[in-house]
Amino acid sequence: MPHFILDCSENILEKQNPRKVIEAVFETAFSTSLFDRDDIKVRLNPYKYSLVQSEEADFIHVFGNIMQGRTADQKAELSREIVVTLSRLFPEVPVISINIRDFDKASYFNKSMI
């Protein structure tokens, strides 16, 4: 169920294999024991044009969308672990960040629920 969407500068694709980046986020999310392996989804969106801190610079921002019910501490640890993982892959990237948003259980629906 959790979705991790990575927005990044296009140069990121030249620094690491995109599959390696996606797998690293996937494995890090799984390692927290908050999610079942089969439920985790990770996507990467490279941007050709962006301004970061008033200039063209590399960046990675992860939007984590998870089902409500995790504690603030669990979400903070998840955020920290993903930023640590990405920082190890990209030590030269100046901006690596994440935010976690909760899906509302009452309004969430997917095909498997039909």
N, C-alpha and C positions, 0 to 999 in steps of 0.2 A: 503494500500500500504506500509506503513512503516514496515520494518523488524528490530526487535531487537534480536540479537544473543548474548547470554551470554556464554562466555567461562569462566570456573571456575575450581578450584581445586576440585577433587572428594569429599573431606571432606565437602564441602559446602552442599552436599546432606544429610549429617548426622546432620547438624546444623539447617536446616529448611526443611520443606516439599517442594520439587521442584515445585509442583503446586502453592504453596503459593508465591514462588519467582516469577514465571512466571506471576501470576495474579497481583502481586504488580507492576511489570514493566508495564504490560498492562494498569492497572488503572492509573498509573502515566502519561504514555504517553497520554492517553485519557483526563486526567484532564487538560492538557495544551491547549486544544481546537484547536490543530493543525491538528488533525486527526479524521476521522469518526470511531466510535467504530468497525464497521464491516470490516474496512480495516487494522487494526493493527494485526501484527503477531509477536509472541515472541517464541524463541526457546532457549534451554539450552544445552550446550555441556560440560560435566564434563571431566576433564583430570586426568588420574591416575598418570602421571609423568609430572613434571614441575619444573623449577627453577625460583624462584622469588627473586630478590635482592640477587642472589648468594646462595640461600638456598631453601629447600623445605618449602614453606609457602603457606597459603591459599590466594587466589586471586579471584577477579571477574573483568572481562573486558567485557563491552558491546560494540558491534559493531552496531551502529544505521545506517541503510540505508534508506533514505527518498527521496521522489521525490524533485528535485530541485525546488526552488521558495521560500523557507523560508529565512528569514533574518538571519544574523549572530547572532543578539540578540535573536531571537527565538530559534535558535539551541543551543546557550549557556544556555538559561533558561531550555530547554529540558534536556540537559546534566546535569545541576546542580540538577534538580528535581529528575532525576533517581538515581544519586549518593547519594543524601540525603535519598531517599527511601531505597536503598540497605544498606546504612550505619546504618539506624535504625534497619533493620532486622539482620545485621551482625556487631555489634559494635566491635567485636574482630578481624575482618578480616583486615589485615594491608593495603591491596592494593585493592581499588575499583575504577574503572575508566571507561571512555566511550569516544568514538569518533563518530562523526556523519559524514557520507559521503552522498553526493547527487547522486541519480540516474540521468542519462541523459535522459530527456523526449524523445528525438529523437530516442534513441535506445532501450528504455524499451518496452517490449511486454509481455503479459501474455495470458493465455487461454481464458479469458473472452473477449479479444479484437478480437477474430477470427470472 
